[in-house]
C-alpha cells in the first residue's frame, strides 16, 4: 500500500501543490516530482525553439473565455 499521506505532505511542502492538484496528478507526474522512475532527457535548445515557434504563448491562452470565443486552448 502506498503512503498517500506522506506523498501528499511531500508534494504540498516542496511544490506547494493543493490537495486537488495532488489527486489530479497522474502516477507518472508523481514519479517525476518525487524523483522516481527514469530520468527524463532534457530538451536541446533547438527543440525548445521549435516548440516555441509551433505553440506560441498568447495573451488569452488558458482563460475561461477562450472556448466561447472560438480559441481552443492547446
N, CA, C, O and CB atoms as a CASP TS submission, in Angstrom:
PFRMAT TS
TARGET T0000
AUTHOR 0000-0000-0000
METHOD Language model
MODEL 1
PARENT N/A
ATOM      1  N   UNK     1       0.838  -1.183   0.000  1.00  0.00           N
ATOM      2  CA  UNK     1       0.000   0.000   0.000  1.00  0.00           C
ATOM      3  C   UNK     1       0.886   1.250   0.000  1.00  0.00           C
ATOM      4  O   UNK     1       1.887   1.322   0.714  1.00  0.00           O
ATOM      5  CB  UNK     1      -0.955  -0.004   1.222  1.00  0.00           C
ATOM      6  N   UNK     2       0.500   2.213  -0.803  1.00  0.00           N
ATOM      7  CA  UNK     2       1.287   3.449  -0.897  1.00  0.00           C
ATOM      8  C   UNK     2       1.028   4.364   0.295  1.00  0.00           C
ATOM      9  O   UNK     2      -0.084   4.411   0.821  1.00  0.00           O
ATOM     10  CB  UNK     2       0.964   4.187  -2.201  1.00  0.00           C
ATOM     11  N   UNK     3       2.054   5.087   0.716  1.00  0.00           N
ATOM     12  CA  UNK     3       1.901   6.036   1.829  1.00  0.00           C
ATOM     13  C   UNK     3       1.304   7.355   1.329  1.00  0.00           C
ATOM     14  O   UNK     3       2.014   8.350   1.183  1.00  0.00           O
ATOM     15  CB  UNK     3       3.269   6.294   2.518  1.00  0.00           C
ATOM     16  N   UNK     4      -0.013   7.352   1.067  1.00  0.00           N
ATOM     17  CA  UNK     4      -0.666   8.507   0.455  1.00  0.00           C
ATOM     18  C   UNK     4      -0.488   9.779   1.272  1.00  0.00           C
ATOM     19  O   UNK     4      -0.231  10.841   0.706  1.00  0.00           O
ATOM     20  CB  UNK     4      -2.135   8.228   0.269  1.00  0.00           C
ATOM     21  N   UNK     5      -0.620   9.690   2.577  1.00  0.00           N
ATOM     22  CA  UNK     5      -0.487  10.884   3.422  1.00  0.00           C
ATOM     23  C   UNK     5       0.913  11.481   3.296  1.00  0.00           C
ATOM     24  O   UNK     5       1.065  12.701   3.224  1.00  0.00           O
ATOM     25  CB  UNK     5      -0.787  10.541   4.898  1.00  0.00           C
ATOM     26  N   UNK     6       1.928  10.629   3.270  1.00  0.00           N
ATOM     27  CA  UNK     6       3.305  11.116   3.131  1.00  0.00           C
ATOM     28  C   UNK     6       3.522  11.740   1.758  1.00  0.00           C
ATOM     29  O   UNK     6       4.170  12.780   1.645  1.00  0.00           O
ATOM     30  CB  UNK     6       4.310   9.972   3.357  1.00  0.00           C
ATOM     31  N   UNK     7       2.987  11.113   0.717  1.00  0.00           N
ATOM     32  CA  UNK     7       3.130  11.664  -0.639  1.00  0.00           C
ATOM     33  C   UNK     7       2.441  13.022  -0.743  1.00  0.00           C
ATOM     34  O   UNK     7       2.987  13.957  -1.330  1.00  0.00           O
ATOM     35  CB  UNK     7       2.545  10.689  -1.687  1.00  0.00           C
ATOM     36  N   UNK     8       1.253  13.128  -0.178  1.00  0.00           N
ATOM     37  CA  UNK     8       0.535  14.402  -0.192  1.00  0.00           C
ATOM     38  C   UNK     8       1.312  15.473   0.566  1.00  0.00           C
ATOM     39  O   UNK     8       1.411  16.610   0.105  1.00  0.00           O
ATOM     40  CB  UNK     8      -0.865  14.237   0.415  1.00  0.00           C
ATOM     41  N   UNK     9       1.859  15.121   1.716  1.00  0.00           N
ATOM     42  CA  UNK     9       2.638  16.070   2.514  1.00  0.00           C
ATOM     43  C   UNK     9       3.878  16.550   1.750  1.00  0.00           C
ATOM     44  O   UNK     9       4.183  17.743   1.750  1.00  0.00           O
ATOM     45  CB  UNK     9       3.056  15.427   3.848  1.00  0.00           C
ATOM     46  N   UNK    10       4.589  15.629   1.104  1.00  0.00           N
ATOM     47  CA  UNK    10       5.797  15.985   0.362  1.00  0.00           C
ATOM     48  C   UNK    10       5.466  16.937  -0.786  1.00  0.00           C
ATOM     49  O   UNK    10       6.139  17.952  -0.964  1.00  0.00           O
ATOM     50  CB  UNK    10       6.489  14.722  -0.177  1.00  0.00           C
ATOM     51  N   UNK    11       4.441  16.616  -1.558  1.00  0.00           N
ATOM     52  CA  UNK    11       4.105  17.479  -2.700  1.00  0.00           C
ATOM     53  C   UNK    11       3.580  18.833  -2.235  1.00  0.00           C
ATOM     54  O   UNK    11       3.808  19.846  -2.896  1.00  0.00           O
ATOM     55  CB  UNK    11       3.064  16.796  -3.599  1.00  0.00           C
ATOM     56  N   UNK    12       2.886  18.857  -1.114  1.00  0.00           N
ATOM     57  CA  UNK    12       2.384  20.136  -0.596  1.00  0.00           C
ATOM     58  C   UNK    12       3.519  20.998  -0.065  1.00  0.00           C
ATOM     59  O   UNK    12       3.542  22.207  -0.298  1.00  0.00           O
ATOM     60  CB  UNK    12       1.350  19.897   0.510  1.00  0.00           C
ATOM     61  N   UNK    13       4.458  20.389   0.645  1.00  0.00           N
ATOM     62  CA  UNK    13       5.532  21.167   1.258  1.00  0.00           C
ATOM     63  C   UNK    13       6.603  21.589   0.248  1.00  0.00           C
ATOM     64  O   UNK    13       7.075  22.725   0.289  1.00  0.00           O
ATOM     65  CB  UNK    13       6.173  20.366   2.373  1.00  0.00           C
ATOM     66  N   UNK    14       6.981  20.703  -0.639  1.00  0.00           N
ATOM     67  CA  UNK    14       8.062  21.016  -1.583  1.00  0.00           C
ATOM     68  C   UNK    14       7.594  21.784  -2.804  1.00  0.00           C
ATOM     69  O   UNK    14       8.300  22.667  -3.291  1.00  0.00           O
ATOM     70  CB  UNK    14       8.730  19.753  -2.028  1.00  0.00           C
ATOM     71  N   UNK    15       6.415  21.457  -3.301  1.00  0.00           N
ATOM     72  CA  UNK    15       5.963  22.071  -4.555  1.00  0.00           C
ATOM     73  C   UNK    15       4.691  22.878  -4.397  1.00  0.00           C
ATOM     74  O   UNK    15       4.138  23.356  -5.388  1.00  0.00           O
ATOM     75  CB  UNK    15       5.748  21.012  -5.594  1.00  0.00           C
ATOM     76  N   UNK    16       4.222  23.036  -3.188  1.00  0.00           N
ATOM     77  CA  UNK    16       3.029  23.840  -2.889  1.00  0.00           C
ATOM     78  C   UNK    16       1.801  23.382  -3.673  1.00  0.00           C
ATOM     79  O   UNK    16       0.965  24.197  -4.064  1.00  0.00           O
ATOM     80  CB  UNK    16       3.303  25.303  -3.188  1.00  0.00           C
ATOM     81  N   UNK    17       1.700  22.076  -3.897  1.00  0.00           N
ATOM     82  CA  UNK    17       0.516  21.530  -4.555  1.00  0.00           C
ATOM     83  C   UNK    17      -0.651  21.576  -3.586  1.00  0.00           C
ATOM     84  O   UNK    17      -0.486  21.335  -2.390  1.00  0.00           O
ATOM     85  CB  UNK    17       0.765  20.078  -5.051  1.00  0.00           C
ATOM     86  N   UNK    18      -1.813  21.881  -4.098  1.00  0.00           N
ATOM     87  CA  UNK    18      -3.038  21.779  -3.311  1.00  0.00           C
ATOM     88  C   UNK    18      -3.484  20.319  -3.337  1.00  0.00           C
ATOM     89  O   UNK    18      -3.034  19.557  -4.192  1.00  0.00           O
ATOM     90  CB  UNK    18      -4.165  22.734  -3.865  1.00  0.00           C
ATOM     91  N   UNK    19      -4.358  19.917  -2.416  1.00  0.00           N
ATOM     92  CA  UNK    19      -4.858  18.539  -2.466  1.00  0.00           C
ATOM     93  C   UNK    19      -5.497  18.189  -3.811  1.00  0.00           C
ATOM     94  O   UNK    19      -5.333  17.073  -4.303  1.00  0.00           O
ATOM     95  CB  UNK    19      -5.866  18.318  -1.355  1.00  0.00           C
ATOM     96  N   UNK    20      -6.224  19.136  -4.405  1.00  0.00           N
ATOM     97  CA  UNK    20      -6.858  18.834  -5.702  1.00  0.00           C
ATOM     98  C   UNK    20      -5.812  18.633  -6.796  1.00  0.00           C
ATOM     99  O   UNK    20      -6.006  17.800  -7.682  1.00  0.00           O
ATOM    100  CB  UNK    20      -7.825  19.968  -6.107  1.00  0.00           C
ATOM    101  N   UNK    21      -4.711  19.375  -6.751  1.00  0.00           N
ATOM    102  CA  UNK    21      -3.638  19.172  -7.729  1.00  0.00           C
ATOM    103  C   UNK    21      -2.988  17.801  -7.521  1.00  0.00           C
ATOM    104  O   UNK    21      -2.673  17.104  -8.484  1.00  0.00           O
ATOM    105  CB  UNK    21      -2.574  20.298  -7.618  1.00  0.00           C
ATOM    106  N   UNK    22      -2.792  17.423  -6.255  1.00  0.00           N
ATOM    107  CA  UNK    22      -2.211  16.117  -5.960  1.00  0.00           C
ATOM    108  C   UNK    22      -3.082  15.000  -6.514  1.00  0.00           C
ATOM    109  O   UNK    22      -2.586  14.118  -7.214  1.00  0.00           O
ATOM    110  CB  UNK    22      -2.023  15.942  -4.451  1.00  0.00           C
ATOM    111  N   UNK    23      -4.386  15.029  -6.207  1.00  0.00           N
ATOM    112  CA  UNK    23      -5.263  13.945  -6.630  1.00  0.00           C
ATOM    113  C   UNK    23      -5.520  13.953  -8.128  1.00  0.00           C
ATOM    114  O   UNK    23      -5.935  12.935  -8.684  1.00  0.00           O
ATOM    115  CB  UNK    23      -6.572  14.027  -5.894  1.00  0.00           C
ATOM    116  N   UNK    24      -5.283  15.074  -8.794  1.00  0.00           N
ATOM    117  CA  UNK    24      -5.432  15.140 -10.248  1.00  0.00           C
ATOM    118  C   UNK    24      -4.179  14.672 -10.977  1.00  0.00           C
ATOM    119  O   UNK    24      -4.219  14.425 -12.183  1.00  0.00           O
ATOM    120  CB  UNK    24      -5.770  16.556 -10.671  1.00  0.00           C
ATOM    121  N   UNK    25      -3.065  14.548 -10.253  1.00  0.00           N
ATOM    122  CA  UNK    25      -1.795  14.158 -10.882  1.00  0.00           C
ATOM    123  C   UNK    25      -1.829  12.695 -11.305  1.00  0.00           C
ATOM    124  O   UNK    25      -2.439  11.850 -10.650  1.00  0.00           O
ATOM    125  CB  UNK    25      -0.615  14.401  -9.920  1.00  0.00           C
ATOM    126  N   UNK    26      -1.164  12.425 -12.406  1.00  0.00           N
ATOM    127  CA  UNK    26      -1.033  11.049 -12.871  1.00  0.00           C
ATOM    128  C   UNK    26       0.113  10.372 -12.118  1.00  0.00           C
ATOM    129  O   UNK    26       0.962  11.058 -11.549  1.00  0.00           O
ATOM    130  CB  UNK    26      -0.791  11.001 -14.409  1.00  0.00           C
ATOM    131  N   UNK    27       0.152   9.048 -12.106  1.00  0.00           N
ATOM    132  CA  UNK    27       1.280   8.360 -11.474  1.00  0.00           C
ATOM    133  C   UNK    27       2.627   8.798 -12.057  1.00  0.00           C
ATOM    134  O   UNK    27       3.607   8.921 -11.322  1.00  0.00           O
ATOM    135  CB  UNK    27       1.121   6.852 -11.628  1.00  0.00           C
ATOM    136  N   UNK    28       2.682   9.031 -13.350  1.00  0.00           N
ATOM    137  CA  UNK    28       3.937   9.458 -13.982  1.00  0.00           C
ATOM    138  C   UNK    28       4.354  10.850 -13.487  1.00  0.00           C
ATOM    139  O   UNK    28       5.542  11.108 -13.295  1.00  0.00           O
ATOM    140  CB  UNK    28       3.789   9.464 -15.522  1.00  0.00           C
ATOM    141  N   UNK    29       3.386  11.738 -13.283  1.00  0.00           N
ATOM    142  CA  UNK    29       3.706  13.064 -12.749  1.00  0.00           C
ATOM    143  C   UNK    29       4.228  12.962 -11.317  1.00  0.00           C
ATOM    144  O   UNK    29       5.180  13.650 -10.949  1.00  0.00           O
ATOM    145  CB  UNK    29       2.467  13.977 -12.797  1.00  0.00           C
ATOM    146  N   UNK    30       3.608  12.106 -10.515  1.00  0.00           N
ATOM    147  CA  UNK    30       4.099  11.896  -9.154  1.00  0.00           C
ATOM    148  C   UNK    30       5.520  11.338  -9.166  1.00  0.00           C
ATOM    149  O   UNK    30       6.369  11.783  -8.394  1.00  0.00           O
ATOM    150  CB  UNK    30       3.165  10.947  -8.388  1.00  0.00           C
ATOM    151  N   UNK    31       5.782  10.367 -10.039  1.00  0.00           N
ATOM    152  CA  UNK    31       7.142   9.829 -10.166  1.00  0.00           C
ATOM    153  C   UNK    31       8.130  10.934 -10.496  1.00  0.00           C
ATOM    154  O   UNK    31       9.221  10.992  -9.928  1.00  0.00           O
ATOM    155  CB  UNK    31       7.195   8.737 -11.246  1.00  0.00           C
ATOM    156  N   UNK    32       7.746  11.812 -11.416  1.00  0.00           N
ATOM    157  CA  UNK    32       8.658  12.867 -11.857  1.00  0.00           C
ATOM    158  C   UNK    32       8.989  13.840 -10.729  1.00  0.00           C
ATOM    159  O   UNK    32      10.159  14.158 -10.517  1.00  0.00           O
ATOM    160  CB  UNK    32       8.054  13.624 -13.032  1.00  0.00           C
ATOM    161  N   UNK    33       7.981  14.317 -10.005  1.00  0.00           N
ATOM    162  CA  UNK    33       8.258  15.296  -8.959  1.00  0.00           C
ATOM    163  C   UNK    33       8.950  14.687  -7.751  1.00  0.00           C
ATOM    164  O   UNK    33       9.645  15.387  -7.016  1.00  0.00           O
ATOM    165  CB  UNK    33       6.982  15.955  -8.525  1.00  0.00           C
ATOM    166  N   UNK    34       8.766  13.386  -7.539  1.00  0.00           N
ATOM    167  CA  UNK    34       9.410  12.719  -6.417  1.00  0.00           C
ATOM    168  C   UNK    34      10.786  12.169  -6.775  1.00  0.00           C
ATOM    169  O   UNK    34      11.493  11.641  -5.916  1.00  0.00           O
ATOM    170  CB  UNK    34       8.533  11.602  -5.914  1.00  0.00           C
ATOM    171  N   UNK    35      11.166  12.296  -8.059  1.00  0.00           N
ATOM    172  CA  UNK    35      12.479  11.824  -8.487  1.00  0.00           C
ATOM    173  C   UNK    35      12.548  10.320  -8.638  1.00  0.00           C
ATOM    174  O   UNK    35      13.627   9.736  -8.534  1.00  0.00           O
ATOM    175  CB  UNK    35      13.521  12.271  -7.516  1.00  0.00           C
ATOM    176  N   UNK    36      11.422   9.687  -8.881  1.00  0.00           N
ATOM    177  CA  UNK    36      11.381   8.245  -9.075  1.00  0.00           C
ATOM    178  C   UNK    36      11.332   7.919 -10.556  1.00  0.00           C
ATOM    179  O   UNK    36      11.143   8.812 -11.383  1.00  0.00           O
ATOM    180  CB  UNK    36      10.176   7.631  -8.350  1.00  0.00           C
ATOM    181  N   UNK    37      11.496   6.680 -10.892  1.00  0.00           N
ATOM    182  CA  UNK    37      11.389   6.274 -12.280  1.00  0.00           C
ATOM    183  C   UNK    37      12.637   6.635 -13.060  1.00  0.00           C
ATOM    184  O   UNK    37      13.720   6.802 -12.498  1.00  0.00           O
ATOM    185  CB  UNK    37      10.177   6.906 -12.920  1.00  0.00           C
ATOM    186  N   UNK    38      12.464   6.749 -14.340  1.00  0.00           N
ATOM    187  CA  UNK    38      13.589   7.018 -15.242  1.00  0.00           C
ATOM    188  C   UNK    38      13.785   8.518 -15.412  1.00  0.00           C
ATOM    189  O   UNK    38      12.819   9.249 -15.626  1.00  0.00           O
ATOM    190  CB  UNK    38      13.361   6.352 -16.614  1.00  0.00           C
ATOM    191  N   UNK    39      15.025   8.979 -15.319  1.00  0.00           N
ATOM    192  CA  UNK    39      15.256  10.410 -15.539  1.00  0.00           C
ATOM    193  C   UNK    39      14.950  10.789 -16.989  1.00  0.00           C
ATOM    194  O   UNK    39      15.285  10.060 -17.923  1.00  0.00           O
ATOM    195  CB  UNK    39      16.714  10.784 -15.186  1.00  0.00           C
ATOM    196  N   UNK    40      14.323  11.911 -17.147  1.00  0.00           N
ATOM    197  CA  UNK    40      13.992  12.396 -18.492  1.00  0.00           C
ATOM    198  C   UNK    40      15.188  13.123 -19.089  1.00  0.00           C
ATOM    199  O   UNK    40      15.934  13.806 -18.387  1.00  0.00           O
ATOM    200  CB  UNK    40      12.756  13.330 -18.454  1.00  0.00           C
ATOM    201  N   UNK    41      15.351  12.968 -20.368  1.00  0.00           N
ATOM    202  CA  UNK    41      16.385  13.729 -21.063  1.00  0.00           C
ATOM    203  C   UNK    41      15.865  15.130 -21.299  1.00  0.00           C
ATOM    204  O   UNK    41      14.694  15.315 -21.631  1.00  0.00           O
ATOM    205  CB  UNK    41      16.792  13.051 -22.404  1.00  0.00           C
ATOM    206  N   UNK    42      16.720  16.109 -21.132  1.00  0.00           N
ATOM    207  CA  UNK    42      16.326  17.492 -21.348  1.00  0.00           C
ATOM    208  C   UNK    42      16.174  17.817 -22.825  1.00  0.00           C
ATOM    209  O   UNK    42      16.653  17.086 -23.692  1.00  0.00           O
ATOM    210  CB  UNK    42      17.335  18.421 -20.721  1.00  0.00           C
ATOM    211  N   UNK    43      15.509  18.907 -23.089  1.00  0.00           N
ATOM    212  CA  UNK    43      15.368  19.376 -24.467  1.00  0.00           C
ATOM    213  C   UNK    43      16.638  20.078 -24.914  1.00  0.00           C
ATOM    214  O   UNK    43      17.317  20.740 -24.130  1.00  0.00           O
ATOM    215  CB  UNK    43      14.160  20.318 -24.602  1.00  0.00           C
ATOM    216  N   UNK    44      16.934  19.917 -26.176  1.00  0.00           N
ATOM    217  CA  UNK    44      18.008  20.716 -26.774  1.00  0.00           C
ATOM    218  C   UNK    44      17.431  22.096 -27.047  1.00  0.00           C
ATOM    219  O   UNK    44      16.218  22.243 -27.197  1.00  0.00           O
ATOM    220  CB  UNK    44      18.577  20.051 -28.098  1.00  0.00           C
ATOM    221  N   UNK    45      18.278  23.096 -27.112  1.00  0.00           N
ATOM    222  CA  UNK    45      17.807  24.457 -27.359  1.00  0.00           C
ATOM    223  C   UNK    45      17.028  24.539 -28.664  1.00  0.00           C
ATOM    224  O   UNK    45      16.014  25.233 -28.731  1.00  0.00           O
ATOM    225  CB  UNK    45      18.985  25.431 -27.391  1.00  0.00           C
ATOM    226  N   UNK    46      17.477  23.849 -29.692  1.00  0.00           N
ATOM    227  CA  UNK    46      16.784  23.881 -30.980  1.00  0.00           C
ATOM    228  C   UNK    46      15.386  23.273 -30.871  1.00  0.00           C
ATOM    229  O   UNK    46      14.463  23.727 -31.547  1.00  0.00           O
ATOM    230  CB  UNK    46      17.602  23.134 -32.042  1.00  0.00           C
ATOM    231  N   UNK    47      15.218  22.246 -30.024  1.00  0.00           N
ATOM    232  CA  UNK    47      13.901  21.634 -29.826  1.00  0.00           C
ATOM    233  C   UNK    47      12.973  22.585 -29.076  1.00  0.00           C
ATOM    234  O   UNK    47      11.787  22.681 -29.391  1.00  0.00           O
ATOM    235  CB  UNK    47      14.031  20.304 -29.057  1.00  0.00           C
ATOM    236  N   UNK    48      13.517  23.287 -28.083  1.00  0.00           N
ATOM    237  CA  UNK    48      12.719  24.271 -27.351  1.00  0.00           C
ATOM    238  C   UNK    48      12.290  25.400 -28.282  1.00  0.00           C
ATOM    239  O   UNK    48      11.134  25.823 -28.256  1.00  0.00           O
ATOM    240  CB  UNK    48      13.513  24.835 -26.152  1.00  0.00           C
ATOM    241  N   UNK    49      13.208  25.886 -29.098  1.00  0.00           N
ATOM    242  CA  UNK    49      12.878  26.964 -30.046  1.00  0.00           C
ATOM    243  C   UNK    49      11.776  26.523 -31.003  1.00  0.00           C
ATOM    244  O   UNK    49      10.889  27.309 -31.335  1.00  0.00           O
ATOM    245  CB  UNK    49      14.131  27.391 -30.843  1.00  0.00           C
ATOM    246  N   UNK    50      11.832  25.268 -31.448  1.00  0.00           N
ATOM    247  CA  UNK    50      10.805  24.745 -32.356  1.00  0.00           C
ATOM    248  C   UNK    50       9.448  24.689 -31.650  1.00  0.00           C
ATOM    249  O   UNK    50       8.429  25.042 -32.243  1.00  0.00           O
ATOM    250  CB  UNK    50      11.201  23.337 -32.873  1.00  0.00           C
ATOM    251  N   UNK    51       9.427  24.252 -30.400  1.00  0.00           N
ATOM    252  CA  UNK    51       8.169  24.226 -29.649  1.00  0.00           C
ATOM    253  C   UNK    51       7.603  25.625 -29.461  1.00  0.00           C
ATOM    254  O   UNK    51       6.393  25.827 -29.566  1.00  0.00           O
ATOM    255  CB  UNK    51       8.377  23.564 -28.290  1.00  0.00           C
ATOM    256  N   UNK    52       8.461  26.578 -29.188  1.00  0.00           N
ATOM    257  CA  UNK    52       8.013  27.969 -29.018  1.00  0.00           C
ATOM    258  C   UNK    52       7.413  28.500 -30.313  1.00  0.00           C
ATOM    259  O   UNK    52       6.391  29.186 -30.289  1.00  0.00           O
ATOM    260  CB  UNK    52       9.185  28.869 -28.568  1.00  0.00           C
ATOM    261  N   UNK    53       8.044  28.188 -31.447  1.00  0.00           N
ATOM    262  CA  UNK    53       7.501  28.633 -32.738  1.00  0.00           C
ATOM    263  C   UNK    53       6.180  27.934 -33.054  1.00  0.00           C
ATOM    264  O   UNK    53       5.253  28.556 -33.572  1.00  0.00           O
ATOM    265  CB  UNK    53       8.516  28.369 -33.864  1.00  0.00           C
ATOM    266  N   UNK    54       6.097  26.650 -32.743  1.00  0.00           N
ATOM    267  CA  UNK    54       4.902  25.867 -33.057  1.00  0.00           C
ATOM    268  C   UNK    54       3.731  26.198 -32.144  1.00  0.00           C
ATOM    269  O   UNK    54       2.582  26.225 -32.584  1.00  0.00           O
ATOM    270  CB  UNK    54       5.213  24.392 -32.965  1.00  0.00           C
ATOM    271  N   UNK    55       4.024  26.452 -30.866  1.00  0.00           N
ATOM    272  CA  UNK    55       2.974  26.701 -29.873  1.00  0.00           C
ATOM    273  C   UNK    55       3.277  27.973 -29.091  1.00  0.00           C
ATOM    274  O   UNK    55       3.608  27.910 -27.907  1.00  0.00           O
ATOM    275  CB  UNK    55       2.835  25.501 -28.910  1.00  0.00           C
ATOM    276  N   UNK    56       3.167  29.126 -29.745  1.00  0.00           N
ATOM    277  CA  UNK    56       3.499  30.380 -29.049  1.00  0.00           C
ATOM    278  C   UNK    56       2.493  30.699 -27.951  1.00  0.00           C
ATOM    279  O   UNK    56       1.316  30.355 -28.049  1.00  0.00           O
ATOM    280  CB  UNK    56       3.558  31.540 -30.045  1.00  0.00           C
ATOM    281  N   UNK    57       2.973  31.360 -26.908  1.00  0.00           N
ATOM    282  CA  UNK    57       2.081  31.850 -25.861  1.00  0.00           C
ATOM    283  C   UNK    57       1.230  32.957 -26.449  1.00  0.00           C
ATOM    284  O   UNK    57       1.674  33.715 -27.311  1.00  0.00           O
ATOM    285  CB  UNK    57       2.876  32.355 -24.616  1.00  0.00           C
ATOM    286  N   UNK    58       0.002  33.035 -25.969  1.00  0.00           N
ATOM    287  CA  UNK    58      -0.882  34.122 -26.398  1.00  0.00           C
ATOM    288  C   UNK    58      -1.415  34.823 -25.156  1.00  0.00           C
ATOM    289  O   UNK    58      -1.382  34.270 -24.057  1.00  0.00           O
ATOM    290  CB  UNK    58      -2.057  33.588 -27.290  1.00  0.00           C
ATOM    291  N   UNK    59      -1.892  36.010 -25.336  1.00  0.00           N
ATOM    292  CA  UNK    59      -2.419  36.783 -24.206  1.00  0.00           C
ATOM    293  C   UNK    59      -3.651  36.131 -23.611  1.00  0.00           C
ATOM    294  O   UNK    59      -3.954  36.359 -22.440  1.00  0.00           O
ATOM    295  CB  UNK    59      -2.749  38.204 -24.642  1.00  0.00           C
ATOM    296  N   UNK    60      -4.377  35.320 -24.387  1.00  0.00           N
ATOM    297  CA  UNK    60      -5.611  34.722 -23.896  1.00  0.00           C
ATOM    298  C   UNK    60      -5.470  33.251 -23.565  1.00  0.00           C
ATOM    299  O   UNK    60      -6.444  32.634 -23.132  1.00  0.00           O
ATOM    300  CB  UNK    60      -6.693  34.900 -24.904  1.00  0.00           C
ATOM    301  N   UNK    61      -4.332  32.679 -23.746  1.00  0.00           N
ATOM    302  CA  UNK    61      -4.140  31.252 -23.541  1.00  0.00           C
ATOM    303  C   UNK    61      -4.504  30.855 -22.111  1.00  0.00           C
ATOM    304  O   UNK    61      -3.954  31.383 -21.145  1.00  0.00           O
ATOM    305  CB  UNK    61      -2.692  30.859 -23.850  1.00  0.00           C
ATOM    306  N   UNK    62      -5.452  29.906 -21.997  1.00  0.00           N
ATOM    307  CA  UNK    62      -5.830  29.394 -20.700  1.00  0.00           C
ATOM    308  C   UNK    62      -6.942  30.136 -19.995  1.00  0.00           C
ATOM    309  O   UNK    62      -7.343  29.738 -18.901  1.00  0.00           O
ATOM    310  CB  UNK    62      -4.672  29.389 -19.850  1.00  0.00           C
ATOM    311  N   UNK    63      -7.448  31.188 -20.579  1.00  0.00           N
ATOM    312  CA  UNK    63      -8.534  31.922 -19.942  1.00  0.00           C
ATOM    313  C   UNK    63      -9.863  31.228 -20.218  1.00  0.00           C
ATOM    314  O   UNK    63     -10.036  30.578 -21.250  1.00  0.00           O
ATOM    315  CB  UNK    63      -8.572  33.383 -20.438  1.00  0.00           C
ATOM    316  N   UNK    64     -10.781  31.371 -19.300  1.00  0.00           N
ATOM    317  CA  UNK    64     -12.069  30.691 -19.411  1.00  0.00           C
ATOM    318  C   UNK    64     -12.838  31.093 -20.666  1.00  0.00           C
ATOM    319  O   UNK    64     -13.566  30.274 -21.226  1.00  0.00           O
ATOM    320  CB  UNK    64     -12.910  30.979 -18.188  1.00  0.00           C
ATOM    321  N   UNK    65     -12.693  32.315 -21.111  1.00  0.00           N
ATOM    322  CA  UNK    65     -13.434  32.792 -22.270  1.00  0.00           C
ATOM    323  C   UNK    65     -12.897  32.311 -23.604  1.00  0.00           C
ATOM    324  O   UNK    65     -13.543  32.527 -24.629  1.00  0.00           O
ATOM    325  CB  UNK    65     -13.450  34.261 -22.266  1.00  0.00           C
ATOM    326  N   UNK    66     -11.748  31.672 -23.628  1.00  0.00           N
ATOM    327  CA  UNK    66     -11.156  31.233 -24.893  1.00  0.00           C
ATOM    328  C   UNK    66     -12.093  30.313 -25.674  1.00  0.00           C
ATOM    329  O   UNK    66     -12.270  30.490 -26.879  1.00  0.00           O
ATOM    330  CB  UNK    66      -9.836  30.520 -24.631  1.00  0.00           C
ATOM    331  N   UNK    67     -12.695  29.330 -24.995  1.00  0.00           N
ATOM    332  CA  UNK    67     -13.559  28.389 -25.662  1.00  0.00           C
ATOM    333  C   UNK    67     -14.784  29.088 -26.263  1.00  0.00           C
ATOM    334  O   UNK    67     -15.220  28.752 -27.364  1.00  0.00           O
ATOM    335  CB  UNK    67     -13.989  27.303 -24.692  1.00  0.00           C
ATOM    336  N   UNK    68     -15.322  30.045 -25.544  1.00  0.00           N
ATOM    337  CA  UNK    68     -16.515  30.759 -26.010  1.00  0.00           C
ATOM    338  C   UNK    68     -16.230  31.612 -27.230  1.00  0.00           C
ATOM    339  O   UNK    68     -17.112  31.837 -28.059  1.00  0.00           O
ATOM    340  CB  UNK    68     -17.071  31.629 -24.903  1.00  0.00           C
ATOM    341  N   UNK    69     -14.996  32.089 -27.339  1.00  0.00           N
ATOM    342  CA  UNK    69     -14.652  32.981 -28.431  1.00  0.00           C
ATOM    343  C   UNK    69     -14.017  32.231 -29.609  1.00  0.00           C
ATOM    344  O   UNK    69     -13.491  32.846 -30.536  1.00  0.00           O
ATOM    345  CB  UNK    69     -13.712  34.060 -27.934  1.00  0.00           C
ATOM    346  N   UNK    70     -14.075  30.890 -29.558  1.00  0.00           N
ATOM    347  CA  UNK    70     -13.565  30.116 -30.687  1.00  0.00           C
ATOM    348  C   UNK    70     -12.064  29.964 -30.708  1.00  0.00           C
ATOM    349  O   UNK    70     -11.490  29.672 -31.757  1.00  0.00           O
ATOM    350  CB  UNK    70     -13.996  30.740 -31.947  1.00  0.00           C
ATOM    351  N   UNK    71     -11.407  30.157 -29.561  1.00  0.00           N
ATOM    352  CA  UNK    71      -9.957  29.982 -29.498  1.00  0.00           C
ATOM    353  C   UNK    71      -9.657  28.848 -28.524  1.00  0.00           C
ATOM    354  O   UNK    71      -9.422  29.100 -27.342  1.00  0.00           O
ATOM    355  CB  UNK    71      -9.237  31.309 -29.061  1.00  0.00           C
ATOM    356  N   UNK    72      -9.662  27.595 -29.003  1.00  0.00           N
ATOM    357  CA  UNK    72      -9.419  26.492 -28.082  1.00  0.00           C
ATOM    358  C   UNK    72      -8.022  26.565 -27.485  1.00  0.00           C
ATOM    359  O   UNK    72      -7.064  26.984 -28.134  1.00  0.00           O
ATOM    360  CB  UNK    72      -9.613  25.161 -28.791  1.00  0.00           C
ATOM    361  N   UNK    73      -7.939  26.150 -26.249  1.00  0.00           N
ATOM    362  CA  UNK    73      -6.651  26.101 -25.555  1.00  0.00           C
ATOM    363  C   UNK    73      -5.931  24.830 -25.963  1.00  0.00           C
ATOM    364  O   UNK    73      -6.497  23.742 -25.864  1.00  0.00           O
ATOM    365  CB  UNK    73      -6.835  26.162 -24.007  1.00  0.00           C
ATOM    366  N   UNK    74      -4.698  24.948 -26.417  1.00  0.00           N
ATOM    367  CA  UNK    74      -3.928  23.767 -26.848  1.00  0.00           C
ATOM    368  C   UNK    74      -3.401  23.016 -25.674  1.00  0.00           C
ATOM    369  O   UNK    74      -2.731  21.997 -25.843  1.00  0.00           O
ATOM    370  CB  UNK    74      -2.778  24.161 -27.753  1.00  0.00           C
TER
END
